[in-house]
């Protein structure tokens, strides 16, 4: 019996126009009505998905969200943080130096703002085109506060150049941090203890839900851990080959109400 449904946003719940289809809305409404926890899981901050939560009636007491790719577990009605894992100033500066070494732009994100340290010449970050929920603040690395708690670092640039840069990242960074792509042109770098699977595991422990009672639906590399964690891992038809390989079921395309199809097949009574 499914008690919790974890759903990615871009490429999964949302259409290519970043809308939620009526079919997906109705399936989520019915799941919540039957007592199933429906949890949106995203790399975005809570502010970046509030309008979707409101559209789905998922901002009531007892509703939860996984943000920053599992770095935060929050109550969606109040924003109360139940779990948070961050990066220190030392770690952030090490990742910034890495970005300079491999010649890609870098941004730091906390709960309130996106920091813009100097970019490589001629390589402006594409992140302002992705993130519109938080203000961007220019900063010099040496001016970064000592007590900063950064939720994630991002390298956001053209896919071909970014992929070439990723191939140059020394193995020690993969050992010390969680690195994952959330979009073709966006690499996210997080605390080693952060991924969507770990975020859902924390929430499940708080709610007394077992992994076999979880369905997770996603399409990209940052969804791998939650699909692997869930008893019913679902990949979108448009998912990457790696996600399809780890999933138990492949649902319809994100433009063809794939989320609703999976919910009706496995979760609704």
N, C-alpha and C positions, 0 to 999 in steps of 0.2 A: 504493500500500500504506500503510495507516494504522499508524504507529509510536507515536503518542501520542494519548490521548483525554483531553481536558480537560472536566470535568463540574462545573457549578454545583450547589449544594445545594438551597436552598429554591426550591420551584416547579419543580424540575428532577428531581434524583435522589430527593428526599424527597416522600412523599405529604403530603396536607394535615395528617395527624397526625404529620408529621415522622419517618416511618419509612422504611426501605428495603425495598422489596418483594423477595420471594424471586426473582422473575424478574430484577430489576435486579442483585441480588447474583450470581446465577448467570452472567449475561452478563459482569459485571466479572471474576469468577473466571476464566472461560474466556479473556477477553482477556489477563489477566495471564499465564495459563499459556502462551499463545502468544507471549509476549515483548513484548507491547504495554505501554507505560507508561500507567498510569491515574492521572490527577492530579486531585484534587479542588481546585476553584478557588472561593474564597469570600471574602466580606468579613470573616468571622470570624477571630479569632486561632487559632493551632494548637490551643490548649487547648479551643477551642470546637467542634472537630470530631474530637477524638481518639477518641471512642467510635464514630464512624462509620468512621474509618480502621481501628480494630481489628476492627469488624464485617466489613469488606471485606478484611481481611488486607493492608492497605496501609501497614503500619508496619515493613516489613522493610528491610534494606540495599538501596539502589537504588530506594526509593520516595520520591516527592517530593510537595510540596503548595504551592499558591499561596494565600497568606493576605493579609488586609487589601486585597482587591481588586487584587492585583498588587504591593503595596508590599513584600512579602516573598516570596522563593523559599526554601523550606526542605527539608531532609531530614526526612522524617517519623519516622524511627526514633530520631534523636538530637535533632531540633530545630535542628540546625546551620543557620545562616543563610548562604545563598549569595549573596543580593542583598537590600538593604534601602534604601528611599528614604523619608525622613521629612520632617517639618515642623519648622522652627525656632521658638523662643519668639516671635520677632517675628511670624512668620506666624500662629501660633496665636492670639496676642492680637489680631491684625487680624481673624481670623475670629470670635473671640469678640465683638469690637465690632460686627461685621456682624450677628451673631445678636441683639444688643441693639437695633440699629437697626431690624431687621425683626420684632422681638418674637417670637422663637421660642427655645426652650431649646437649650442647646449642651453637648456633652460632648467631652472630649479623651481619646484612648486611646493608651497605649503598650503595651509587651510584657507589662506586669505588672498594670496597673490602669486603671480608668476614672475620670477626674477629673470632679467635679461643681462647676463654678463657679456662682455665684448665677444662678438662673433668673429670667426675667421674672415679675412678680407674677401668680399665678394660672395659670401655664403650666409645670407640672412636666414634665420630660422623660419620654417613654415608653420611653426606652432601657433602663431596668432590667427592663422586660417582655421585651426582646429578648435582652439580654446577661446570661447567668448564669455565664459561665466565668471572669470576672475580678471582683475586688472593686471597689466604688465608693468613692471617696475625695473628700470635700468639700475645696475649695481656693479661695482668693481669687486672682484673676489676678495681683495684685502679688506673691504668694508663689510663683509658678511658677518652678522652677529655671532658671538661665541655660543650663545644658548639656542641657536636656531634648531628647529625640528623640521627637516624637509621630508615631505611625503614621497616625492619621487623626483628623479632627474630624467629629462627626455632629450634625445637627439632626433631632431625632426628636419628631414631634408629629402631631396629627390631620391626616389627608390634606388636607382642604379648606383649613384654615388654613395648613398648610405650603405647599401649592401657591400660595396667594395671596402668601405671603412670598417664595417662590422667584422669582416674577415681579418682585419689587422689588429683586432683587440686581443691583447695577451690573455692567456688562459687564466692567469691569476684573478682577473676581474670576474670571470664566470664562477670562480670558486668563492669569491668574497661577496658577490652581489647576485640578485636575481635580475637577469636580462631577458626581455621578451619583446617581441613585436606585437603591437596592438593594431597597427595598420601597416601597409606596405612601406610607407614613408616615415614611420614613427617607431623608434626604439625606446623602450622604457627601462630604466635602471632603478632598482629598488633594494631595500633591506633584504638580506638573504632569507629572512623568515617570511617573506611576503609573496603570495600568489593567490589567485582566486580560490584554489582548493583549500588552502590553509585558512582563508577568511571564512569560507563556508563551514569548515570543520569547527572553528571557534563558535560560530553562531549555533551550529547543531548541538554542540556541547551545552551551551546556555539554555537551549530549548528542549533538551532531552530527545533529540532526533538522531537516529542511526543513519549511517551512510547509505545503507540499502533502501532507506525511505526517501532518498533524494533523487530528483531528476535535474540534470544540468544541461543547458542548451547553448551551444556556441559555434563559432566559425573560425576563429583565429588562434594564433600561437598562445596568446594570453589566456585562452579558455582551456588549454590542455589540462592543467592541473585540476580544475573543477570537474571536467568531464571524466577524468581518470578517477577522481574521488567518489563521484556519484554512483549509486547502484544502477541508475539508468542514465548513461551518458548519451546525449543526442547531438549529432553533428548536422549542420545545415547542408542542403544540397550544394550550396556555394562555398562550403568550408574548404580549408586547405587539406591536402592529402593526409598530413600528419594527424589532423583532428578526426578525419573520417576513419583513420586506422584505429584510433583508441576508443572510438564511440561504439556503443552497442546497437545504435540505430541511426540511420540517415533519413532525416525528414525532408520536407519540401524546401524550395528556395525561399530566401527571405522576402522576395517580392511575391510569393505565392502562399503566404500565411503559414509558413513552416512551423512556427511556434504553436499556433492553434492546432495544427495537425498532430503534433507530438503530445500536447496536453490532452487532447480528446482521446488519443489512442492509449495512453498509459496512465493518466492521472484521474480523469473524471469518472465518477460512478455512473 
